[in-house]
Amino acid sequence: ARERSVEGAPTLFFAGGLAGAVEVCAVQPLDMLKTRAQLSSGRSVGIFAHLNEVVAEGGVVLLYRGLVPELLCGVPKSSVMFAAYASARRLIARARGGLDDCA
């Protein structure tokens, strides 16, 4: 009888997609501030000044401007990468006789 792993392809895709969504949501405000800093024509202003400017302009919600396109790109990418990594690791472990010393 073949032992089935809990980490099947759908689970791996879901876990990767969820990780990608969390990543995008965590990084989006920082990316917005970075872009604002890069576009501030030559004036040297700190990151907190840009944060205050963005929040005053449109509230905290403005920090998440452009979130949907980032999610549409990041979630599938993370799903595939996570599943491919786990599958490759499993194949390598099987080829080594079941030893999973990749950790």
Backbone as XML, in Angstrom:
<?xml version="1.0"?>
<chain id="A" units="angstrom">
  <residue number="1" name="ALA">
    <atom name="N" x="0.847" y="-1.182" z="0.000"/>
    <atom name="CA" x="0.000" y="0.000" z="0.000"/>
    <atom name="C" x="0.887" y="1.239" z="0.000"/>
  </residue>
  <residue number="2" name="ARG">
    <atom name="N" x="0.589" y="2.095" z="-0.907"/>
    <atom name="CA" x="1.375" y="3.318" z="-1.062"/>
    <atom name="C" x="0.903" y="4.362" z="-0.059"/>
  </residue>
  <residue number="3" name="GLU">
    <atom name="N" x="1.839" y="4.977" z="0.632"/>
    <atom name="CA" x="1.512" y="5.988" z="1.635"/>
    <atom name="C" x="1.257" y="7.330" z="0.949"/>
  </residue>
  <residue number="4" name="ARG">
    <atom name="N" x="0.118" y="7.924" z="1.242"/>
    <atom name="CA" x="-0.212" y="9.234" z="0.647"/>
    <atom name="C" x="0.204" y="10.340" z="1.589"/>
  </residue>
  <residue number="5" name="SER">
    <atom name="N" x="0.806" y="11.345" z="1.009"/>
    <atom name="CA" x="1.243" y="12.488" z="1.795"/>
    <atom name="C" x="0.100" y="13.487" z="1.920"/>
  </residue>
  <residue number="6" name="VAL">
    <atom name="N" x="0.051" y="14.182" z="3.023"/>
    <atom name="CA" x="-0.937" y="15.237" z="3.217"/>
    <atom name="C" x="-0.636" y="16.397" z="2.272"/>
  </residue>
  <residue number="7" name="GLU">
    <atom name="N" x="0.619" y="16.506" z="1.870"/>
    <atom name="CA" x="1.052" y="17.605" z="1.010"/>
    <atom name="C" x="0.824" y="17.266" z="-0.457"/>
  </residue>
  <residue number="8" name="GLY">
    <atom name="N" x="-0.427" y="17.100" z="-0.862"/>
    <atom name="CA" x="-0.742" y="16.858" z="-2.254"/>
    <atom name="C" x="-0.634" y="18.152" z="-3.050"/>
  </residue>
  <residue number="9" name="ALA">
    <atom name="N" x="-0.734" y="18.042" z="-4.362"/>
    <atom name="CA" x="-0.595" y="19.207" z="-5.238"/>
    <atom name="C" x="-1.578" y="20.330" z="-4.896"/>
  </residue>
  <residue number="10" name="PRO">
    <atom name="N" x="-2.864" y="20.043" z="-4.677"/>
    <atom name="CA" x="-3.776" y="21.150" z="-4.341"/>
    <atom name="C" x="-3.400" y="21.858" z="-3.043"/>
  </residue>
  <residue number="11" name="THR">
    <atom name="N" x="-2.966" y="21.080" z="-2.055"/>
    <atom name="CA" x="-2.554" y="21.689" z="-0.784"/>
    <atom name="C" x="-1.341" y="22.567" z="-0.976"/>
  </residue>
  <residue number="12" name="LEU">
    <atom name="N" x="-0.379" y="22.087" z="-1.754"/>
    <atom name="CA" x="0.839" y="22.866" z="-2.006"/>
    <atom name="C" x="0.528" y="24.136" z="-2.782"/>
  </residue>
  <residue number="13" name="PHE">
    <atom name="N" x="-0.332" y="24.041" z="-3.784"/>
    <atom name="CA" x="-0.710" y="25.234" z="-4.545"/>
    <atom name="C" x="-1.419" y="26.248" z="-3.650"/>
  </residue>
  <residue number="14" name="PHE">
    <atom name="N" x="-2.334" y="25.762" z="-2.810"/>
    <atom name="CA" x="-3.062" y="26.657" z="-1.916"/>
    <atom name="C" x="-2.117" y="27.328" z="-0.924"/>
  </residue>
  <residue number="15" name="ALA">
    <atom name="N" x="-1.223" y="26.542" z="-0.327"/>
    <atom name="CA" x="-0.273" y="27.096" z="0.646"/>
    <atom name="C" x="0.634" y="28.133" z="-0.012"/>
  </residue>
  <residue number="16" name="GLY">
    <atom name="N" x="1.107" y="27.847" z="-1.207"/>
    <atom name="CA" x="1.944" y="28.803" z="-1.928"/>
    <atom name="C" x="1.194" y="30.069" z="-2.283"/>
  </residue>
  <residue number="17" name="GLY">
    <atom name="N" x="-0.049" y="29.911" z="-2.709"/>
    <atom name="CA" x="-0.867" y="31.081" z="-3.043"/>
    <atom name="C" x="-1.152" y="31.939" z="-1.832"/>
  </residue>
  <residue number="18" name="LEU">
    <atom name="N" x="-1.444" y="31.300" z="-0.716"/>
    <atom name="CA" x="-1.698" y="32.028" z="0.521"/>
    <atom name="C" x="-0.440" y="32.774" z="0.975"/>
  </residue>
  <residue number="19" name="ALA">
    <atom name="N" x="0.704" y="32.117" z="0.880"/>
    <atom name="CA" x="1.971" y="32.764" z="1.242"/>
    <atom name="C" x="2.240" y="33.958" z="0.331"/>
  </residue>
  <residue number="20" name="GLY">
    <atom name="N" x="1.953" y="33.809" z="-0.958"/>
    <atom name="CA" x="2.145" y="34.911" z="-1.897"/>
    <atom name="C" x="1.235" y="36.084" z="-1.593"/>
  </residue>
  <residue number="21" name="ALA">
    <atom name="N" x="-0.010" y="35.797" z="-1.226"/>
    <atom name="CA" x="-0.955" y="36.863" z="-0.893"/>
    <atom name="C" x="-0.515" y="37.611" z="0.354"/>
  </residue>
  <residue number="22" name="VAL">
    <atom name="N" x="-0.051" y="36.880" z="1.362"/>
    <atom name="CA" x="0.429" y="37.524" z="2.588"/>
    <atom name="C" x="1.655" y="38.385" z="2.283"/>
  </residue>
  <residue number="23" name="GLU">
    <atom name="N" x="2.546" y="37.854" z="1.462"/>
    <atom name="CA" x="3.741" y="38.611" z="1.080"/>
    <atom name="C" x="3.377" y="39.916" z="0.382"/>
  </residue>
  <residue number="24" name="VAL">
    <atom name="N" x="2.500" y="39.839" z="-0.599"/>
    <atom name="CA" x="2.114" y="41.031" z="-1.352"/>
    <atom name="C" x="1.450" y="42.055" z="-0.441"/>
  </residue>
  <residue number="25" name="CYS">
    <atom name="N" x="0.565" y="41.603" z="0.429"/>
    <atom name="CA" x="-0.124" y="42.529" z="1.334"/>
    <atom name="C" x="0.829" y="43.174" z="2.339"/>
  </residue>
  <residue number="26" name="ALA">
    <atom name="N" x="1.861" y="42.451" z="2.733"/>
    <atom name="CA" x="2.827" y="43.003" z="3.680"/>
    <atom name="C" x="3.782" y="43.989" z="3.021"/>
  </residue>
  <residue number="27" name="VAL">
    <atom name="N" x="4.137" y="43.731" z="1.778"/>
    <atom name="CA" x="5.158" y="44.532" z="1.103"/>
    <atom name="C" x="4.572" y="45.721" z="0.340"/>
  </residue>
  <residue number="28" name="GLN">
    <atom name="N" x="3.307" y="45.651" z="-0.044"/>
    <atom name="CA" x="2.701" y="46.706" z="-0.867"/>
    <atom name="C" x="2.862" y="48.112" z="-0.295"/>
  </residue>
  <residue number="29" name="PRO">
    <atom name="N" x="2.589" y="48.352" z="1.002"/>
    <atom name="CA" x="2.774" y="49.717" z="1.523"/>
    <atom name="C" x="4.224" y="50.197" z="1.416"/>
  </residue>
  <residue number="30" name="LEU">
    <atom name="N" x="5.165" y="49.296" z="1.652"/>
    <atom name="CA" x="6.578" y="49.667" z="1.543"/>
    <atom name="C" x="6.953" y="49.984" z="0.099"/>
  </residue>
  <residue number="31" name="ASP">
    <atom name="N" x="6.390" y="49.212" z="-0.827"/>
    <atom name="CA" x="6.657" y="49.451" z="-2.242"/>
    <atom name="C" x="6.076" y="50.793" z="-2.685"/>
  </residue>
  <residue number="32" name="MET">
    <atom name="N" x="4.902" y="51.128" z="-2.174"/>
    <atom name="CA" x="4.284" y="52.421" z="-2.490"/>
    <atom name="C" x="5.166" y="53.566" z="-1.997"/>
  </residue>
  <residue number="33" name="LEU">
    <atom name="N" x="5.668" y="53.440" z="-0.772"/>
    <atom name="CA" x="6.530" y="54.486" z="-0.220"/>
    <atom name="C" x="7.850" y="54.574" z="-0.980"/>
  </residue>
  <residue number="34" name="LYS">
    <atom name="N" x="8.391" y="53.435" z="-1.384"/>
    <atom name="CA" x="9.623" y="53.434" z="-2.171"/>
    <atom name="C" x="9.423" y="54.152" z="-3.496"/>
  </residue>
  <residue number="35" name="THR">
    <atom name="N" x="8.312" y="53.868" z="-4.146"/>
    <atom name="CA" x="8.020" y="54.514" z="-5.429"/>
    <atom name="C" x="7.846" y="56.013" z="-5.248"/>
  </residue>
  <residue number="36" name="ARG">
    <atom name="N" x="7.137" y="56.421" z="-4.207"/>
    <atom name="CA" x="6.971" y="57.848" z="-3.923"/>
    <atom name="C" x="8.324" y="58.515" z="-3.689"/>
  </residue>
  <residue number="37" name="ALA">
    <atom name="N" x="9.190" y="57.846" z="-2.959"/>
    <atom name="CA" x="10.519" y="58.402" z="-2.676"/>
    <atom name="C" x="11.333" y="58.541" z="-3.956"/>
  </residue>
  <residue number="38" name="GLN">
    <atom name="N" x="11.231" y="57.568" z="-4.845"/>
    <atom name="CA" x="11.973" y="57.623" z="-6.099"/>
    <atom name="C" x="11.447" y="58.717" z="-7.019"/>
  </residue>
  <residue number="39" name="LEU">
    <atom name="N" x="10.160" y="58.992" z="-6.942"/>
    <atom name="CA" x="9.559" y="59.995" z="-7.817"/>
    <atom name="C" x="9.618" y="61.407" z="-7.256"/>
  </residue>
  <residue number="40" name="SER">
    <atom name="N" x="10.060" y="61.551" z="-6.011"/>
    <atom name="CA" x="10.143" y="62.896" z="-5.440"/>
    <atom name="C" x="11.347" y="63.601" z="-6.050"/>
  </residue>
  <residue number="41" name="SER">
    <atom name="N" x="11.095" y="64.406" z="-7.018"/>
    <atom name="CA" x="12.079" y="65.032" z="-7.901"/>
    <atom name="C" x="13.232" y="65.729" z="-7.161"/>
  </residue>
  <residue number="42" name="GLY">
    <atom name="N" x="14.214" y="64.952" z="-6.778"/>
    <atom name="CA" x="15.438" y="65.503" z="-6.239"/>
    <atom name="C" x="15.415" y="65.929" z="-4.789"/>
  </residue>
  <residue number="43" name="ARG">
    <atom name="N" x="14.251" y="66.059" z="-4.197"/>
    <atom name="CA" x="14.214" y="66.495" z="-2.799"/>
    <atom name="C" x="14.444" y="65.289" z="-1.891"/>
  </residue>
  <residue number="44" name="SER">
    <atom name="N" x="15.270" y="65.487" z="-0.895"/>
    <atom name="CA" x="15.608" y="64.412" z="0.022"/>
    <atom name="C" x="14.672" y="64.473" z="1.228"/>
  </residue>
  <residue number="45" name="VAL">
    <atom name="N" x="13.713" y="63.574" z="1.253"/>
    <atom name="CA" x="12.727" y="63.528" z="2.322"/>
    <atom name="C" x="12.749" y="62.119" z="2.899"/>
  </residue>
  <residue number="46" name="GLY">
    <atom name="N" x="12.587" y="62.001" z="4.191"/>
    <atom name="CA" x="12.589" y="60.695" z="4.844"/>
    <atom name="C" x="11.358" y="59.881" z="4.521"/>
  </residue>
  <residue number="47" name="ILE">
    <atom name="N" x="11.436" y="58.605" z="4.837"/>
    <atom name="CA" x="10.344" y="57.689" z="4.535"/>
    <atom name="C" x="9.091" y="58.028" z="5.348"/>
  </residue>
  <residue number="48" name="PHE">
    <atom name="N" x="9.283" y="58.520" z="6.570"/>
    <atom name="CA" x="8.122" y="58.868" z="7.396"/>
    <atom name="C" x="7.414" y="60.114" z="6.863"/>
  </residue>
  <residue number="49" name="ALA">
    <atom name="N" x="8.174" y="61.018" z="6.234"/>
    <atom name="CA" x="7.546" y="62.179" z="5.602"/>
    <atom name="C" x="6.663" y="61.733" z="4.440"/>
  </residue>
  <residue number="50" name="HIS">
    <atom name="N" x="7.152" y="60.758" z="3.673"/>
    <atom name="CA" x="6.345" y="60.210" z="2.576"/>
    <atom name="C" x="5.124" y="59.471" z="3.123"/>
  </residue>
  <residue number="51" name="LEU">
    <atom name="N" x="5.296" y="58.763" z="4.219"/>
    <atom name="CA" x="4.173" y="58.059" z="4.839"/>
    <atom name="C" x="3.100" y="59.053" z="5.277"/>
  </residue>
  <residue number="52" name="ASN">
    <atom name="N" x="3.508" y="60.120" z="5.948"/>
    <atom name="CA" x="2.552" y="61.143" z="6.374"/>
    <atom name="C" x="1.857" y="61.784" z="5.185"/>
  </residue>
  <residue number="53" name="GLU">
    <atom name="N" x="2.611" y="62.021" z="4.119"/>
    <atom name="CA" x="2.060" y="62.634" z="2.906"/>
    <atom name="C" x="1.003" y="61.734" z="2.270"/>
  </residue>
  <residue number="54" name="VAL">
    <atom name="N" x="1.301" y="60.445" z="2.160"/>
    <atom name="CA" x="0.371" y="59.502" z="1.540"/>
    <atom name="C" x="-0.893" y="59.362" z="2.388"/>
  </residue>
  <residue number="55" name="VAL">
    <atom name="N" x="-0.722" y="59.227" z="3.701"/>
    <atom name="CA" x="-1.880" y="59.064" z="4.587"/>
    <atom name="C" x="-2.736" y="60.331" z="4.585"/>
  </residue>
  <residue number="56" name="ALA">
    <atom name="N" x="-2.098" y="61.497" z="4.559"/>
    <atom name="CA" x="-2.854" y="62.753" z="4.513"/>
    <atom name="C" x="-3.595" y="62.895" z="3.184"/>
  </residue>
  <residue number="57" name="GLU">
    <atom name="N" x="-2.994" y="62.402" z="2.116"/>
    <atom name="CA" x="-3.577" y="62.520" z="0.778"/>
    <atom name="C" x="-4.787" y="61.607" z="0.579"/>
  </residue>
  <residue number="58" name="GLY">
    <atom name="N" x="-4.695" y="60.350" z="1.053"/>
    <atom name="CA" x="-5.792" y="59.420" z="0.773"/>
    <atom name="C" x="-6.052" y="58.409" z="1.858"/>
  </residue>
  <residue number="59" name="GLY">
    <atom name="N" x="-5.472" y="58.581" z="3.002"/>
    <atom name="CA" x="-5.666" y="57.631" z="4.084"/>
    <atom name="C" x="-4.784" y="56.407" z="3.921"/>
  </residue>
  <residue number="60" name="VAL">
    <atom name="N" x="-4.904" y="55.502" z="4.860"/>
    <atom name="CA" x="-4.100" y="54.275" z="4.853"/>
    <atom name="C" x="-4.404" y="53.430" z="3.619"/>
  </residue>
  <residue number="61" name="VAL">
    <atom name="N" x="-5.631" y="53.538" z="3.111"/>
    <atom name="CA" x="-6.044" y="52.753" z="1.941"/>
    <atom name="C" x="-5.151" y="53.064" z="0.734"/>
  </residue>
  <residue number="62" name="LEU">
    <atom name="N" x="-4.675" y="54.290" z="0.637"/>
    <atom name="CA" x="-3.830" y="54.683" z="-0.494"/>
    <atom name="C" x="-2.513" y="53.905" z="-0.502"/>
  </residue>
  <residue number="63" name="LEU">
    <atom name="N" x="-2.070" y="53.437" z="0.647"/>
    <atom name="CA" x="-0.843" y="52.633" z="0.699"/>
    <atom name="C" x="-1.009" y="51.322" z="-0.067"/>
  </residue>
  <residue number="64" name="TYR">
    <atom name="N" x="-2.247" y="50.888" z="-0.240"/>
    <atom name="CA" x="-2.513" y="49.625" z="-0.928"/>
    <atom name="C" x="-2.960" y="49.831" z="-2.377"/>
  </residue>
  <residue number="65" name="ARG">
    <atom name="N" x="-2.721" y="50.998" z="-2.909"/>
    <atom name="CA" x="-3.050" y="51.263" z="-4.313"/>
    <atom name="C" x="-2.196" y="50.347" z="-5.189"/>
  </residue>
  <residue number="66" name="GLY">
    <atom name="N" x="-2.813" y="49.692" z="-6.139"/>
    <atom name="CA" x="-2.099" y="48.764" z="-7.013"/>
    <atom name="C" x="-2.003" y="47.360" z="-6.455"/>
  </residue>
  <residue number="67" name="LEU">
    <atom name="N" x="-2.760" y="47.074" z="-5.408"/>
    <atom name="CA" x="-2.692" y="45.762" z="-4.765"/>
    <atom name="C" x="-3.224" y="44.650" z="-5.670"/>
  </residue>
  <residue number="68" name="VAL">
    <atom name="N" x="-4.308" y="44.907" z="-6.373"/>
    <atom name="CA" x="-4.939" y="43.856" z="-7.184"/>
    <atom name="C" x="-3.992" y="43.335" z="-8.270"/>
  </residue>
  <residue number="69" name="PRO">
    <atom name="N" x="-3.340" y="44.199" z="-9.067"/>
    <atom name="CA" x="-2.402" y="43.653" z="-10.061"/>
    <atom name="C" x="-1.248" y="42.871" z="-9.423"/>
  </residue>
  <residue number="70" name="GLU">
    <atom name="N" x="-0.780" y="43.341" z="-8.280"/>
    <atom name="CA" x="0.300" y="42.627" z="-7.594"/>
    <atom name="C" x="-0.181" y="41.248" z="-7.135"/>
  </residue>
  <residue number="71" name="LEU">
    <atom name="N" x="-1.413" y="41.172" z="-6.622"/>
    <atom name="CA" x="-1.965" y="39.880" z="-6.214"/>
    <atom name="C" x="-2.157" y="38.951" z="-7.409"/>
  </residue>
  <residue number="72" name="LEU">
    <atom name="N" x="-2.640" y="39.510" z="-8.517"/>
    <atom name="CA" x="-2.866" y="38.701" z="-9.717"/>
    <atom name="C" x="-1.568" y="38.125" z="-10.265"/>
  </residue>
  <residue number="73" name="CYS">
    <atom name="N" x="-0.474" y="38.770" z="-9.994"/>
    <atom name="CA" x="0.831" y="38.283" z="-10.440"/>
    <atom name="C" x="1.493" y="37.421" z="-9.362"/>
  </residue>
  <residue number="74" name="GLY">
    <atom name="N" x="1.466" y="37.886" z="-8.118"/>
    <atom name="CA" x="2.212" y="37.242" z="-7.045"/>
    <atom name="C" x="1.641" y="35.923" z="-6.574"/>
  </residue>
  <residue number="75" name="VAL">
    <atom name="N" x="0.327" y="35.813" z="-6.513"/>
    <atom name="CA" x="-0.294" y="34.592" z="-5.988"/>
    <atom name="C" x="-0.023" y="33.385" z="-6.899"/>
  </residue>
  <residue number="76" name="PRO">
    <atom name="N" x="-0.277" y="33.471" z="-8.204"/>
    <atom name="CA" x="0.033" y="32.306" z="-9.056"/>
    <atom name="C" x="1.523" y="31.963" z="-9.062"/>
  </residue>
  <residue number="77" name="LYS">
    <atom name="N" x="2.363" y="32.987" z="-9.067"/>
    <atom name="CA" x="3.812" y="32.753" z="-9.068"/>
    <atom name="C" x="4.228" y="31.989" z="-7.814"/>
  </residue>
  <residue number="78" name="SER">
    <atom name="N" x="3.751" y="32.427" z="-6.664"/>
    <atom name="CA" x="4.101" y="31.759" z="-5.415"/>
    <atom name="C" x="3.517" y="30.353" z="-5.352"/>
  </residue>
  <residue number="79" name="SER">
    <atom name="N" x="2.317" y="30.170" z="-5.882"/>
    <atom name="CA" x="1.702" y="28.838" z="-5.899"/>
    <atom name="C" x="2.567" y="27.852" z="-6.662"/>
  </residue>
  <residue number="80" name="VAL">
    <atom name="N" x="2.981" y="28.252" z="-7.844"/>
    <atom name="CA" x="3.792" y="27.365" z="-8.685"/>
    <atom name="C" x="5.166" y="27.124" z="-8.064"/>
  </residue>
  <residue number="81" name="MET">
    <atom name="N" x="5.802" y="28.182" z="-7.570"/>
    <atom name="CA" x="7.134" y="28.020" z="-6.980"/>
    <atom name="C" x="7.089" y="27.105" z="-5.757"/>
  </residue>
  <residue number="82" name="PHE">
    <atom name="N" x="6.121" y="27.299" z="-4.891"/>
    <atom name="CA" x="6.001" y="26.500" z="-3.675"/>
    <atom name="C" x="5.769" y="25.035" z="-4.017"/>
  </residue>
  <residue number="83" name="ALA">
    <atom name="N" x="4.834" y="24.775" z="-4.917"/>
    <atom name="CA" x="4.529" y="23.396" z="-5.300"/>
    <atom name="C" x="5.706" y="22.744" z="-6.018"/>
  </residue>
  <residue number="84" name="ALA">
    <atom name="N" x="6.377" y="23.493" z="-6.891"/>
    <atom name="CA" x="7.520" y="22.941" z="-7.626"/>
    <atom name="C" x="8.668" y="22.623" z="-6.679"/>
  </residue>
  <residue number="85" name="TYR">
    <atom name="N" x="8.928" y="23.505" z="-5.731"/>
    <atom name="CA" x="10.003" y="23.267" z="-4.766"/>
    <atom name="C" x="9.723" y="22.020" z="-3.932"/>
  </residue>
  <residue number="86" name="ALA">
    <atom name="N" x="8.507" y="21.922" z="-3.408"/>
    <atom name="CA" x="8.162" y="20.772" z="-2.571"/>
    <atom name="C" x="8.203" y="19.472" z="-3.374"/>
  </residue>
  <residue number="87" name="SER">
    <atom name="N" x="7.723" y="19.519" z="-4.605"/>
    <atom name="CA" x="7.734" y="18.321" z="-5.440"/>
    <atom name="C" x="9.155" y="17.906" z="-5.795"/>
  </residue>
  <residue number="88" name="ALA">
    <atom name="N" x="10.000" y="18.865" z="-6.127"/>
    <atom name="CA" x="11.394" y="18.558" z="-6.456"/>
    <atom name="C" x="12.117" y="17.988" z="-5.243"/>
  </residue>
  <residue number="89" name="ARG">
    <atom name="N" x="11.851" y="18.571" z="-4.099"/>
    <atom name="CA" x="12.473" y="18.077" z="-2.864"/>
    <atom name="C" x="12.044" y="16.636" z="-2.580"/>
  </residue>
  <residue number="90" name="ARG">
    <atom name="N" x="10.774" y="16.351" z="-2.795"/>
    <atom name="CA" x="10.258" y="14.995" z="-2.580"/>
    <atom name="C" x="10.896" y="14.008" z="-3.559"/>
  </residue>
  <residue number="91" name="LEU">
    <atom name="N" x="11.027" y="14.410" z="-4.830"/>
    <atom name="CA" x="11.653" y="13.536" z="-5.831"/>
    <atom name="C" x="13.117" y="13.260" z="-5.491"/>
  </residue>
  <residue number="92" name="ILE">
    <atom name="N" x="13.819" y="14.270" z="-5.053"/>
    <atom name="CA" x="15.235" y="14.097" z="-4.690"/>
    <atom name="C" x="15.349" y="13.173" z="-3.485"/>
  </residue>
  <residue number="93" name="ALA">
    <atom name="N" x="14.465" y="13.335" z="-2.525"/>
    <atom name="CA" x="14.489" y="12.464" z="-1.341"/>
    <atom name="C" x="14.225" y="11.019" z="-1.725"/>
  </residue>
  <residue number="94" name="ARG">
    <atom name="N" x="13.274" y="10.808" z="-2.637"/>
    <atom name="CA" x="12.985" y="9.438" z="-3.105"/>
    <atom name="C" x="14.180" y="8.851" z="-3.824"/>
  </residue>
  <residue number="95" name="ALA">
    <atom name="N" x="14.848" y="9.655" z="-4.647"/>
    <atom name="CA" x="16.018" y="9.192" z="-5.390"/>
    <atom name="C" x="17.164" y="8.821" z="-4.455"/>
  </residue>
  <residue number="96" name="ARG">
    <atom name="N" x="17.209" y="9.445" z="-3.296"/>
    <atom name="CA" x="18.249" y="9.150" z="-2.313"/>
    <atom name="C" x="17.857" y="8.004" z="-1.390"/>
  </residue>
  <residue number="97" name="GLY">
    <atom name="N" x="16.792" y="7.343" z="-1.711"/>
    <atom name="CA" x="16.372" y="6.218" z="-0.892"/>
    <atom name="C" x="15.481" y="6.607" z="0.266"/>
  </residue>
  <residue number="98" name="GLY">
    <atom name="N" x="14.778" y="7.718" z="0.126"/>
    <atom name="CA" x="13.844" y="8.122" z="1.164"/>
    <atom name="C" x="14.452" y="9.039" z="2.207"/>
  </residue>
  <residue number="99" name="LEU">
    <atom name="N" x="15.729" y="9.343" z="2.098"/>
    <atom name="CA" x="16.362" y="10.246" z="3.057"/>
    <atom name="C" x="16.120" y="11.679" z="2.649"/>
  </residue>
  <residue number="100" name="ASP">
    <atom name="N" x="15.533" y="12.456" z="3.522"/>
    <atom name="CA" x="15.255" y="13.868" z="3.229"/>
    <atom name="C" x="16.180" y="14.727" z="4.094"/>
  </residue>
  <residue number="101" name="ASP">
    <atom name="N" x="17.417" y="14.860" z="3.663"/>
    <atom name="CA" x="18.373" y="15.664" z="4.409"/>
    <atom name="C" x="18.614" y="17.010" z="3.732"/>
  </residue>
  <residue number="102" name="CYS">
    <atom name="N" x="17.621" y="17.473" z="2.968"/>
    <atom name="CA" x="17.735" y="18.753" z="2.290"/>
    <atom name="C" x="17.531" y="19.911" z="3.252"/>
  </residue>
  <residue number="103" name="ALA">
    <atom name="N" x="16.994" y="19.647" z="4.434"/>
    <atom name="CA" x="16.686" y="20.714" z="5.396"/>
    <atom name="C" x="17.934" y="21.262" z="6.022"/>
  </residue>
</chain>
